[in-house]
Amino acid sequence: MLRCVLPAVLPLILLITFSSPVSAQAQLLSVAPNSGPPGTPVTIIGTGWDPQYYSGGVQISFEQNFGNGVLQRYADDVTVQPDSAGNVRLTATVPTSVKAGDVITFDALIGNGSGARANFTITTGVATCLITVLGAHGLNEDADSSTIKDVFDKLQARGLQATYISIPYPTVTTPDLIRFLNVGDRNPALKATDDLNGAAQAAEATCHPARLVLVGYSFGAWIIDEWIHDAPPAQANKIVAVMVFGDPQWDWPGTGAGGIARHGLYGKSLAIEPYRPQPPLGWKFGGFCANGDPICGGGYGNTEHDHAQQPTDALHGAGTHGSYVKGATAQGADEIMQLVAAQGK
């Protein structure tokens, strides 16, 4: 009898074996934090999601869990692509309509029809907003700035849970900047602050009170300078940290030397005074100016010759203005993390 049965059963066994995901690692889902008040920002983390098997992405559902297997969706499903290591990551916000004692379930669909789940328990209290990192790109770049992206990546690698947004204002070239300086026109920088202000207001509308980290490179640093210089106290209080690189407004205290916008061209200074904001925002303001960078004036003096040489070097692409990814972005990310930790954020 065994001789007759085995050939018939074996193909079925093989079929079952190869119908499940190719990865032997179990598909898991977790949420951090796993409890908190309504409106809490959370990070949903998955491991073991084979990127080949789930090449179309992992479907994640958002449900209120009433117990006894009763689940009710409260938002549309989201599909997240696994990385090469089989990890998925998604930030979300717990709804504000729930009450203490309720349970929210995040459910990821496994290929065999089952699911991996992570639960979040609602507690009393007031939620703390996730940090929003706003990046302002530099000269000759669009919102996909390598310097800004490198800071974002390093903050994520250091464990900062945040929303990352690059401000999509129009590209400004180095010749554009020189033309603005020639006529003493700061309007292009002021116009771009409208986009930055819009992103800050959107963060505030998403979660109140917003917590902002501002990162600016080159022309983007000038935009941040303009925005925070005129920011009312209620807005400035939402800023956790500011970090600038290669800032055209950079000021070398006591020397008169500095960024290309401070002394301007032909005596048409566009300097923001004071450059560094007054405390307490001034305590949260940091930055880097590389030696030999004609945009921020690193290594240049305060003579007429130096002032004339900076735009010449900038137009010819001379100097170190593009060097910040080679070390300064890592130091900047460290300083941001220290500022966040110091404020208990």
N, C-alpha and C positions, 0 to 999 in steps of 0.2 A: 504493500500500500504506500509506503514511503517513497518508493521509486516512482510511483505514478503522481504523487502530490507535489513533490519538490520542483519539478520543472515548471509546473503551473504557478506556484507561489513565488518563485525567484524573480521573474520579471516584475511582479507587483512590488516586491521589496525594493528592487532597484529603482523603480519609478518613484516610490515614496522617498527614497534617500536623496534623489537628485532634484526633487521638486521644491525643496526648501532653499533659502538663500545660500550662496556659495560660501559665505564666510562662516567659520565655525564659531565666531564670537557672538554672544547673545546681544540682541538689540535692546539697549537700555535707555531710559529717559529720566532726567532729574530736573528739578527746578530750584533756583537759588535767588532769594531766600525761599524757604518752604512754608513760611507763615508771615502774616503782617496785616495791617489794616487795609480797607478798601482803597484802591488807587495805587497800590504798591507796584513799582517797576520790578520786573523779574527777568531772569535769564534762564531760558530753557536749553538744556544741554543734553545731547544724545551721543552715545558711543556704540560702536559695533555695526554701523550702517554701511555695509559694503558699497563703495562708490560705483562699482560696475553693476551690481544687482539693482541698486537704487539710482541708476543714471538719470531717471526722470524726476528724482527728488523724493524727499520724505514728506508725506502729508501729515500735518499736525492740526488737530482739532482743539477747540476751546469750549469747555463745557462746565455747567454748574452741576455738581454731584449731589443729588438728593438722597443718596443711600439706596440700598437694596437693588443696585444696578440701574437706577433711574438717572439718566444723564440728559441734560438739555443744552444744546449749543447756544452760545450767546454771541458768537462772532463767526465770520466766514473762515473756512479752513485756509491754511497757509502751507505752501510747498517750499521746503528748504533743501538745497543741494548739499550732500555730504562732501567734506573735503577729502583729500587723498588718503587720510588716515581713518576715514569712516566716521568722523565726528560731525555733528550738526549743532548749530548754535543760533538762537533766536531770542531777541528781546521783546517783551510784551508788557502790558500794564493790566493789572487786575481791575475788573470793573468796579465802579464806585457805587453801583446799585445793590451790592451784596451787604450782608450784615455779619457781625461777629458770630462765629460758630459755623457759618457756611463753608463749604468746601468747593474749590475750583479744581477741575481735572484737566490736565494737558495730555492729549492722547495722540500717539504717533502710530500710523497704520503700518503693520508689518506685512510683508509680501504674501504670507500664507493666510491673511485675513484676520489675524489676531492683532492685538495692539500692545504697545508699551506705554505705561501711564506714569504720571507724576502728579501728586496732589499738593495743593496749596490751601492752608487753613486760614480763614479770615479771623483776625483778632480785633480788639478795640484799638483806638488811637488814631493818629493822623499819619498818612504816608509821607515818606521823604522822596522827593523827585530824583530820578536818575539824572546824572550829570549830562549835559549836552555840550559836546566839544564842537565849536564853530571854527572852521578853517578858512582863512582868506589867502588866496593864491597870489603869486608874484608876477613880475614883469615877464612878458612873452609866454605866459602860461594860461591855460583855461583852468576850470575847477579841478581837473585831474593833475594837481601839482605833486611832483615827486617829493618835494620837501615836506609839504603838509601831510601827504599820505604816509611818509616815513614816521612822522611824529604820531599820527593816528595808530599805526601798526605797533610802535614801541609802547604806547600807552596801553593798548590791548594786551601786549605781551607781559606787561607789568601788572595785569589784573584789574585795570580800571574798567568798571562796568559803566558804560556810557553810550549815548547816541552820538554818532559822528556825522557831521554835515559839512560839506565843502560849499561855500557860498558861490553861486554861479553868475557873478557879474562879468561883463564883457572883458576880453583880454586887452591889456594895455601894454604896448611895446616900449622898448627903451627909447626909440625916437619920439614916440608919443610923449613920454615923460619929459624929455628935453624940451619939446615944444611947449608943454605946460609951464615949465620953469622959465622959459624965455619970456613969456608974457605974464608971469606971476599968477597963473590960473590954478586954483585948487579945486575947482568945481568937479573935475573927474573923480577925485577922491571923495568929495562930499556926496556925489551921486551914488557911488558904490556903497556908501554907508547906509543908503536906503535898503539895499539888499540884505546887508548885515542886520539892520534893525528889524526887517521883516522876519528873518530867521529867528532872532531873539524873541520876538513877539509870538511866533508860532510855538516855540518851546514853552513859553509862559502859558499859552492857551492849552497845550497838551497836559501840563502838570504845573500846579502852583504850590509854592513859589519855585520858579525855575532856578536851576543851578548851572552857571555857564563857565566854560573854560574857553578862552579865546586864543587862537594860534594864528599868527600872521607872518608871512614871508614876503620881503621885498615891498612891492606896492601894497600888498595885502596888510603888511604891518602898519603902513601909513593910514590905511582905512580904519584899522582898529584904533590907532591913536586918535583920529578925528572923532570916532564914535564915542569913545570913553571920555574924551575931553568935554563933550557937551552932554554926557549922560546925567540925567537927574539922579539924586541920591537913591530913590526907590529902585532904579534900574541898576545903578552901580553896585548896590548891595547884593544883587543876584550873581555877581561875578566872583568865582572861586579863585581863578588864576588867569593871568595874561602872560603869553610867551611870544616874543617877536624875534625874527632872524633877518639880518640885513636890512634894517629899517631906514628908509630915506630921511626920517626925522631923528635919527639917533643923535644923542648929545653926549659929547665927552666933557663931563663937568670940569669947569675951571680952565679949559684949554681954548674954547671958542671953535674947536674943530668939531666935525660931526657930519651928519647925513647930507646928501646932496640937496634936499629940500630946505634945510635949515638956513643955509647962506644963499641959496638960490643962484640965479644968474643975473649979471648986470645989476646987482644990488636988490633984486626983487625977492626978498626972503619970504618963504612960506612956513616959517618955523611955528610950531605949536609951543606956546609958553604957558606954564612950565611943561617940559617934555614928560617928566615922570609925574603921574597923578599924585594928588595929595593923599596922605593916609586917611582911611585904612586901605583904600584901593592901591595906593603906592606900594604898600608892603606885599601885595600880591602880583606885582609887575616885574617881570624878568625878561632878559633877552641876550642876544649874542650878536656881535659885530666882528667879523673875521678881519685879521690884519691883511691889508691889501684890497679890501672891498670898496670900490669907488662909490657904491650906492649909499652905504652907511658911513663911509669915511674912515674905516679902520686903517691906521698907519699914515693917514694924510694929516698935514698940519693946518694952520689957520692963516696961511698967507694967500695972497691973490693968486699966486701961481698954483697952489694946491687946489684952490676953489675952481680954477679953470681946468685943471688936469682931471678932476673927478668926472665931469661929463664927457670929456674926450675919451678917457679910459672906458667909461661905461658904454659909449657908443661902439667902441671897437671890441667889446667883449673881454677886455683885459681885466685881470684881477681875480679875486676869489669869491665873487658874489654867488657862484653856484656850488660852493664847497660845503654847505652846512650839513648835508646828509652824511658827510664823512666823520662825524663825531658830535657836532653841536646838537643835532636832533636827539641823540641819546641823553645828553646832559640836560637838555630842555625837558624831556619826558621825565627824567628823575626829579627835576625841580618842581614840575607840575604835581607829581605824586606826593612830594613832600608838603606842598601847599595844601593839597586835598586832605592829607592826613592831619596836618596841623589844625585844620578847621573842623576836624571831626566829620568830614563829608564821606 
